Amino acid sequence: MASQLDRETVLKVARLGRLKLADHEVDDYLNKLGQILTYVEQLNEVDTEDVEPMAHAVELQNVFREDVVRPSLPRDLALSNAPKTDGQFFLVPQIIDAGG
């Protein structure tokens, strides 16, 4: 796979990623992407027949904190940095036509 990598492929990948590369960068990325593809080819040689698919490399526990009721931020403090407010709510521009 890495042997099939050429300047045109690098330029295509850059275009798909919306990247503009200078000529000297194309050569640099040609080398770097080639190294990555060579490494992936090595990984493809590993026997994973008896390995269960997993979402994470390590076992995860629930990382959420306990849901504890706490005092809320006072309304006047919450609204203090708002561009527009009526003193009770944030005021935002209407983006949906209510007329239907």
C-alpha positions in Angstrom: 0.0 0.0 0.0 2.7 2.5 0.9 4.5 1.7 -2.3 1.4 2.8 -4.2 1.5 6.3 -2.6 2.4 9.1 -4.9 2.3 12.9 -5.1 -1.1 12.8 -6.7 -2.6 10.8 -3.9 -1.1 13.1 -1.3 -2.6 16.1 -3.1 -6.0 14.4 -3.3 -6.0 13.6 0.4 -5.0 17.2 1.1 -7.8 18.5 -1.1 -10.3 16.2 0.6 -9.0 17.6 4.0 -9.2 21.1 2.6 -5.5 21.6 3.1 -3.3 23.7 0.9 0.2 22.3 0.7 3.3 23.9 -0.6 5.4 21.8 -3.0 8.0 21.1 -0.3 5.2 20.0 2.1 3.9 17.5 -0.5 7.2 15.7 -0.4 7.3 15.8 3.4 3.7 14.4 3.7 4.5 11.8 1.0 7.2 10.4 3.3 5.1 10.7 6.5 2.0 9.1 5.1 4.2 6.3 3.6 5.5 5.6 7.1 2.0 5.5 8.5 0.8 3.1 5.8 3.8 0.9 6.3 3.0 0.7 10.0 -0.6 -0.1 9.3 0.5 -2.9 7.0 2.5 -4.3 9.9 -0.6 -4.2 12.1 -2.6 -6.0 9.5 -0.2 -9.0 9.9 -1.2 -9.5 13.6 -3.5 -12.4 14.2 -6.7 -11.0 15.8 -8.9 -14.0 15.1 -9.6 -14.7 18.8 -9.7 -11.1 20.0 -13.1 -9.7 20.9 -14.0 -6.3 19.4 -14.0 -3.5 22.0 -14.9 0.1 22.1 -11.9 1.1 24.3 -8.4 -0.2 24.8 -8.9 -0.3 28.6 -11.9 -1.3 30.7 -13.8 1.8 31.7 -16.0 2.4 34.8 -18.7 4.9 35.0 -16.8 8.2 35.1 -19.8 10.4 36.0 -19.9 12.1 39.4 -22.8 11.6 41.7 -25.9 13.7 40.9 -26.0 16.0 43.9 -28.4 19.0 44.2 -26.5 22.2 44.7 -27.5 25.8 44.8 -28.0 27.3 41.4 -26.2 30.3 40.0 -28.2 33.4 40.9 -30.3 34.7 38.0 -28.8 38.2 38.0 -25.3 36.8 37.9 -26.2 34.3 35.1 -27.7 37.2 33.0 -24.9 39.7 33.8 -22.9 38.9 30.6 -25.8 38.3 28.3 -25.9 40.7 25.3 -29.7 41.0 25.7 -32.0 40.1 28.5 -35.4 41.1 29.8 -34.2 40.8 33.4 -35.6 37.3 33.6 -34.6 35.4 30.5 -31.9 35.6 27.8 -33.1 37.3 24.6 -31.9 35.8 21.4 -32.7 36.6 17.7 -35.7 34.7 16.3 -34.4 32.2 13.7 -37.6 30.3 12.9 -40.6 31.9 11.3 -43.5 31.5 13.7 -46.0 32.1 10.9 -45.7 28.6 9.6 
